[in-house]
Amino acid sequence: MSPDQSPAQVTPGVGGSSAAARAVVVGILAAMAGLMFGLDTGVIAGALGFIGDEFHASARMQEWIVSSMMGAAALGSIMAGRISFRFGRRRALLGASLLFLAGALVCALAQSITMLIVGRIMLGIAVGIAAFAAPLYISEVTLEAVRGAMVSFYQLMVTLGIFLAYMTDSLLSYGGHWRWMLGLMAVPAALFCAGCLFLPDSPRWLMMRGEKSRASQVMRYLRADPVEADAEISDIAKELRKPGGNGFVLFRTDANFRRSVLLGVALQIMQQLTGINVLMYYAPKIFQAAQFGVSASTWATALIGLINMAATGFAIAFIDRWGRRPLLILSCAVMTFAMLAAGGLMAAGGDSTSHDMGMVGALLLFVAGFAIGAGPLVWTLCSEIQPLRGRDFGIACSTFTNWSANWLISNVFLSVLATLGEARTFWVFAAMNGLFIVITLAYVPETRGVSLEEIEARLMAGRRLRDLGR
Ligand code: BGC
């Protein structure tokens, strides 16, 4: 089967109960993009020390090796908007998978720092495209009843990727095998690439291209009830008939669309201001500062990865039952409390075992708080709130913001720490998490069980952001 010939074209859509299962499998395949995202962002932590030794890389150079990927991911997410609008979400994912594969091989075979950075830039672009296209694609092919769980499954794969990367790094670190650490990523990349060949095009993208009969065929392939599939197609057609341009033109001319873009951008800024990546990138340093030995720090870091993954599983179970707003508020409240406690322990000082355990407990609680809400929900909401004609543009803006903020915060963190001290830095993050609660209460809609077209109709009719779901 060629990449242009998706299963939905090969097997005419017939509905039936297996159709719902097909929609889930399709969502899972697309979520493999999340696995690659997690693996490639997580793997560098353990490899960096060995790379530094082999190439005699200065601390500044090592920072470049790490941050080149985030910069490239920001770039990739901007490119992804155009790529997925022109060529479709499926081809965007396929392109990303090829870049993941090539990037892993370039990194593993690198003979110089420059070559390594080139490989990291390739991986970064792939991550940016994947982080853009996967939640968008998943939200467009799945039914509203499970949409939250399916997009959150993507986030679960991100956390699984980070955890697996920590584990492989730990195992391979005994022999200093950094090339294997980076090269092994080619294996899941090849699997992801093969999986992409089986994905159908998004019916919503096909409709935007004016290919109604193919869109109906795919929709019937993915929905248990053909009547429901046809109704969904006519809802999409109705939204598309409304006047107005696409993407940036819509942004310039339509104040309602500007609101959803700004909400997506704000959500991604707030997700990064929770402080999650400070923990993801600097956990071993934080633990060592709390007098942990090197191997205890490695294990404590792996535990963070594990909790991140387990708590994301909790979110999947409840996101479509409790709804987005309650989970997000609970998540931010837990993070605020955990950051206040971490700051308090730092301010109190001391090196007793109970102090150290308290610190680990606070950080684990923080990660669990992030994973039950701010992690999966921000991606879910960003993929739900944009109108179809502006979805590529809107999600490109929010994904770009995610990566730029990620890059900025992880770059300034060490300087902020040096200026404010550890306790105050944690308290600043506590305040940001408190602010996230206020923003959620004021602006975040409850999108549980609401179709993308209903959300769009309310947004474009000027309904308050908070009320887009009702
Ligand atoms: C965030 C990443 C973070 C990851 C941790 C994602 O939702 O966007 O910045 O590293 O969660 O699980």
Boltz pocket constraint, residues with backbone or C-beta under 6 A from the ligand:
constraints:
  - pocket:
      binder: B
      contacts: [[A, 155], [A, 158], [A, 159], [A, 162], [A, 271], [A, 276], [A, 277], [A, 280], [A, 308], [A, 374], [A, 375], [A, 376], [A, 379], [A, 402], [A, 406]]
      max_distance: 6.0
